[in-house]
Amino acid sequence: DDAEELAEKINARIRSLGRAHEAMLEVSFTEGPTDPHPLFRDLLLPYAPSGEAGLTLEGGAVPLDSNIVSVLALTLHELAINAVKHGADSVPEGHVRLAWARETDAEGEERLRLDWRESGGPRVTAPERSGFGSTLLRSILRAEEGEVRVDFAEEGVVCTIELPVGQDAAESERATQGEARLAGRRVMVVEDEFLIAISLEMALGEQ
């Protein structure tokens, strides 16, 4: 409604992203599982129009590294922006619930699962095509071998995210030394401009 309120909202959102950078440094010096609750709260609370009442966080400590923190920060930021524009965070009575857990898949790989669930917002209709935000979200997660599923339920968007955690350090070391086996199935794009990297990835995926 006024310039001061707008400035405070913008500052709060910038501070939330700054908190994510701090968390990336913190987990670099932490061994074992980390409680992501404070990070998720700092990231999402500036977008909740009714404050704490509009946000529920549920989950325990999970293994994190700086890459995972970076991916989660960008992913949750994108989901929050969409919720402000079109979903639960666009109205005072809206609510966002984020739950997370550590799971083991059928192949014995440990994964971090996050469930984002919106309620109390405007009636949801599925978009006719994927926008830039959705493309960005999927590209970010694919870079870390993650998966995302979005359900545009009428009562609120539901998004499920899965990321591998606790990866084999020896395999990572072999990869950095050029000893990993590609088997013709994967290509790594090295590019310091993120949007260009996404464009290259999409072009390669069409071949």
N, C-alpha and C positions, 0 to 999 in steps of 0.2 A: 504493500500500500504506500510505502514511502522509501526514499533513497537510503535512509539509515538501516531499515529492515532488510532491504535488498543487499546492502553491503555486508551486513552481519551474516546473512545466509551464504553469500559467496565466500566470505572468509572462513566460515565453518566448514564448507565443503573442501576448500583448499587445505585447511588444517587436517581434515580426515585423510586426504591423500598423502600429506606429509607424515602422518602417523604410520601409514603403510611402509614408507621408506625407512622409518625408524625400526619397524618390526623386522624388516629384511635384515638389518644389521644385527638385531638382537638374536634372531634364530641362528645366525652364522656362528655365534659363540655359545649356543645352547645345545647340550646333548640330551637325547631322549625326547619324549612327547612334550608338546607345548600346548598350553591352554589358549585357543584363539579367541575366546569370548571377548576380552578387552579390545582386541583389534577389530573384530566384527562390529562391536558396539560403536567404536569410534568412527568406523567407515559409514555405517548406516544411519546412525541417530540424526545427523544433520539433515537427512532427507525426510524424516518422519514428521508430518505436520503436527501431530499430537504428542510428540516426544516419546518418552519411555512407554506410555500407554499404547502406542501404535507399533511397538516392536517387541517380538519375543525371540530370544536366542536360547537354543537347547543343544547341549552336546558337551563332551568332555575333552580331555587332552588328546592330541593327535601328533604324529610325526610331521614336522614341517621343515622346509629349507627355504632359502631366499627365493628360489625360482617359484616354488609353490605359493609363497606369500605374494609375490608379484602378480602371478596369474589370478589368485583369488581376489586381490585388491581391484584389479582391472575388471574382473568378471562381476563382482558385487557392485562396483561403481556403475557399470553399464545397466545392470538390473535395476538399481535404484533410480537411475535417470529415467528409464522407461516407466517405472512405477510413478514417478513424479509427473511425467507427461501424460500418461494414459491410464494408470492403474491405481492401486490402493493408496499410494502417497499423494494422489492428486486431490484427495478430500480429507477433511479432519477425522472422519469416522473410519478411515481405512486402516488396515492392519497388515503387517508383514511378519511372517514366522519363518525363521531360518533355523533348521536343525541339521546337525552333522554327526557322523559316526565313522569309525574305522571298520572296514570290512575286508574279508578275504574272498576272492572270486574262486571259480571252479578250478583255475590253474594254480591256485595257491598264491597269487599275487595280492599284496595288500593295497587297498584303495581307500581313498577318502571320499565319502559320499555326502553331498550337501543337498538338502531339499528346501527350496525357496517356494513359499506359498503365500499368495495374496488373497485378502478377503475384505469385504466392506467397501470396495471401490465401485466405479461404474461398471456396467455390464460389458463383458469382454467379447470382442469378435476377432476371429483370426485374421491377420493381415493377408492381403492377396499375394504379396511377395515379400521376400526377406529384405529388410532395409540394411543400411550400413552398420547399424549397431549389432544386429544379429550376425552379420558376416564377420564383424570384428570379434564378437564373442566366440563363435565357433573356431575362428582362426587361432585365437589365443589359446584355447583349450587343446586344439589339435597339436599345437607346437609342443605341448607337454604330454602328449598321448592321452589326453583327457577326452571325455565324452559329455555331451549336453543334450537333454531332451526337454522340450518345451511343450506344455499342454495349455492351449488357450481356452481353459474352461470358462463357462459363462460367468461363474461367481468369482473368478480371479485366476490370474496366471499362476501356473505351477511349473517350476523349473527344477530339474534334477541334474546335478553335476557330479561327475566321478573323475578322480585324478589318482594316478599311481603314487604311492608314497613308499619310502624305505627302499628305493631302488638299489640294485647291486652296485656298490662303489667300484668293484673290479671291472664290471662291464663298462661303466662310465669312463674309467681310465683307458681301457682298450679303445673306446670310441674316439677319445681325444688324441690318441696316438695313431689313428688311421687303421686300426686292426679290426674294427667291427665289420661284420658280414652284412652287406646290404641286400644280397640275393635278388637284386633288380627290383625291389619293391618300394624303396624309399629314396627320396632325394632331400638333402639338407640344403636349404637356401641360406646363404650368409649375406646379410644386407643390413646396414645400420639405419636405413630409413624404413620404419615399420610398415608404412602404407605401401611402399614399393615391394617389400617382402610379401605382403598379402597378395598384391597383384600378380607377382611371379608365381606364388603358390597356386592361385586360382587358375592361372594360365597353364601351369604344368598339369593340374588336375584334369584339364579338359583334353589333354593329349591321349 
